[in-house]
Amino acid sequence: MVAIAGAATKSSHAVNAVTALNEGFQQAFFWSGIVAFIGSVLALLFVRTRK
């Protein structure tokens, strides 16, 4: 998350530093949510219960 937030903050074209930092954290949380969603789908597909 830190790498995504740092890269997005650095590449932001916002005039205000706070706005750029906010955009970076927004990107980091968005992609973390995507990874968590994919992980939950994979867990539902591949985890088997005992009979």
Protein Blocks (a to p, Z undefined) as FASTA:
>chain_A
ZZmmmmmmmmpcbfblklmmmmmmmmmmmmmmmmmmmmmmmmmmmpccdZZ
